[in-house]
Amino acid sequence: MMRQIRAGRSPRSGVNVVDSAALLAALSAIFHRVNAVEDVLIVCRKACLAIEADQVEEIGNVLCRCGVDPLFVQLRELSKVIEGLGGETYLTGDLGDDE
């Protein structure tokens, strides 16, 4: 089970401080779940394209446009946050600003 993210107050500034290790663990878990969903959509799209039916290509394109592409954008954003907290993902080092 994932560690709970705890927030507290910094004794000096009174600002909320989040346990960065717990936050990193939570974000990494989210990254891996989103990545798994992206993989499922990619496999479904490839399966649709392999069938060669008239509407199947359209289904594959919708899966890509509405599923894979937005999920990849989220994975890039999560990866940036995870890296900022000292972690890494398979996208570490491959992140471009080509949005």
Protein Blocks (a to p, Z undefined) as FASTA:
>chain_A
ZZdddddddfklopacddfklmmmmmmmmmmmmmmmmmmmmmmmmmmmmnopaklmmmmm
mmmmmmmmmmmmmmmmmmmmmmmnopacfknopacckZZ
